[in-house]
Amino acid sequence: QVQLVESGGGLVQPGGSLRLSCAASRIPFTMYDMGWYRQAPGKQRELVAELTAGGSTNSVDSVKGRFTISRDDTKNTVYLQMNSLKPEDTAVYYCNARTMITGIRYNYWGQGTQVTVSS
């Protein structure tokens, strides 16, 4: 059974930092595009940042210059380094893994980790 296990969320003051981790198991990790999404109360889930298997990155404008996505293929893990956090970054953050192999799409989600930015 495929598992994506997030960790690293918590409560942090505005201006602080957190690093989220997502460890994947039972997938050929290097073939997957990895992403971080977030969902705040009453809002739709949105893409925060993604890092493809080929190394391309993309992020939403509101986090550019503050958040960095990276991956360690030796550990089957993707990270989201979040700096200069703002109250509006408060949300549940979800890890996503997706790929297409021989015409079949695969898409997996983690259980989410809460990030709360508050003084």
C-alpha positions as MATLAB code, in Angstrom:
seq = 'QVQLVESGGGLVQPGGSLRLSCAASRIPFTMYDMGWYRQAPGKQRELVAELTAGGSTNSVDSVKGRFTISRDDTKNTVYLQMNSLKPEDTAVYYCNARTMITGIRYNYWGQGTQVTVSS';
ca = [
       0.000    0.000    0.000;
       1.359    3.388   -1.026;
       1.997    5.764    1.847;
       2.855    9.440    1.965;
       3.611   10.501    5.516;
       3.955   14.193    6.269;
       5.655   15.663    9.311;
       6.989   18.977   10.520;
       3.840   21.014   10.950;
       3.034   22.985   14.055;
       2.487   26.389   15.580;
       4.911   29.161   14.680;
       4.973   32.915   15.133;
       4.770   35.251   12.154;
       8.186   35.572   10.553;
       9.211   32.126   11.724;
      10.177   29.029    9.769;
       9.116   25.430    9.455;
      10.274   22.547    7.317;
       7.737   19.996    6.199;
       8.778   16.511    5.170;
       6.910   13.893    3.198;
       8.262   10.357    3.145;
       6.945    8.117    0.398;
       6.898    4.358    0.424;
       6.020    1.667   -2.098;
       6.309    3.877   -5.166;
       9.143    4.315   -7.667;
       9.824    7.726   -6.184;
      12.125    8.989   -8.913;
       9.318    8.625  -11.464;
       6.930   10.835   -9.539;
       6.285   14.545   -9.645;
       5.943   15.709   -6.054;
       3.922   18.610   -4.781;
       2.728   20.407   -1.678;
      -0.827   21.684   -1.491;
      -2.661   23.489    1.274;
      -6.205   24.018    2.331;
      -7.300   26.739    4.699;
     -10.704   26.638    6.437;
     -13.467   27.529    4.028;
     -11.148   27.598    1.028;
     -10.306   25.251   -1.785;
      -7.141   23.214   -1.775;
      -4.417   25.019   -3.702;
      -1.050   24.105   -5.088;
       1.791   25.616   -3.065;
       4.823   24.216   -4.861;
       5.745   21.307   -7.065;
       8.958   19.629   -8.121;
       8.891   17.298  -11.073;
      10.860   14.114  -11.473;
      12.946   16.002  -13.993;
      13.791   18.749  -11.538;
      11.490   21.549  -12.681;
       9.827   23.623  -10.001;
       6.718   25.744   -9.810;
       5.148   27.633   -6.937;
       2.247   29.924   -6.267;
       3.109   33.630   -6.352;
       2.225   34.173   -2.703;
       5.079   31.942   -1.517;
       7.759   32.818   -4.048;
      10.928   33.893   -2.307;
       9.759   32.405    1.006;
       9.112   28.695    0.395;
      11.462   26.194   -1.218;
      10.600   22.699   -2.352;
      13.288   20.049   -2.600;
      13.571   16.296   -2.785;
      16.016   13.626   -1.718;
      15.565   10.673   -4.026;
      17.853    8.546   -1.841;
      15.385    8.935    1.017;
      12.161    8.985   -1.024;
      11.386   12.281    0.663;
      10.205   15.695   -0.451;
      10.597   18.795    1.683;
       9.003   22.206    1.907;
      11.137   24.810    3.634;
       8.890   27.657    4.718;
      10.461   30.932    5.814;
       9.001   34.307    6.727;
       5.711   32.673    7.531;
       2.570   34.783    7.585;
      -0.801   34.217    9.256;
      -2.310   33.665    5.812;
      -0.066   30.618    5.410;
      -2.143   28.881    8.074;
      -3.622   25.736    6.543;
      -3.451   21.984    6.402;
      -0.577   21.089    4.104;
      -0.820   17.977    1.953;
       1.840   16.068    0.101;
       1.000   14.830   -3.386;
       2.690   12.317   -5.649;
       1.610   11.841   -9.247;
       2.860   10.252  -12.418;
       1.788    8.488  -15.561;
       3.211    5.074  -16.351;
       2.261    3.242  -19.550;
      -0.742    5.511  -19.957;
      -2.054    4.987  -16.442;
      -2.233    7.926  -14.100;
      -1.233    7.484  -10.488;
      -2.080   10.118   -7.890;
      -1.569    9.823   -4.141;
      -2.139   12.111   -1.159;
      -0.789   12.249    2.334;
      -2.971   12.707    5.380;
      -2.024   16.347    5.863;
      -0.175   18.280    8.517;
      -1.445   21.414   10.231;
       0.553   24.627    9.992;
      -0.625   27.490   12.173;
       1.031   30.895   12.023;
      -0.036   33.027   14.934;
       1.351   35.230   17.651;
];
